[in-house]
Amino acid sequence: MVNTSSAQGAQFAEACEAMTRTVRELGPSPLKGKHSAVSGQPSAKAAETELEAVS
């Protein structure tokens, strides 16, 4: 978390760049497409794939 005032634009930009680098280094989420992060339910894509397999 970064707390900056409106006068600290350069520090805010630096913090954003650092966060972007970190996220890119982490790579794609290993959970993407498996379950919704919010509800814990299968994602729409996973449910659609499962439905197609049953049909």
PyMOL commands that set and color helices and strands:
alter all, ss='L'
color gray80, all
select helices_A, chain A and resi 9-26+44-54
alter helices_A, ss='H'
color red, helices_A
deselect
rebuild
show_as cartoon
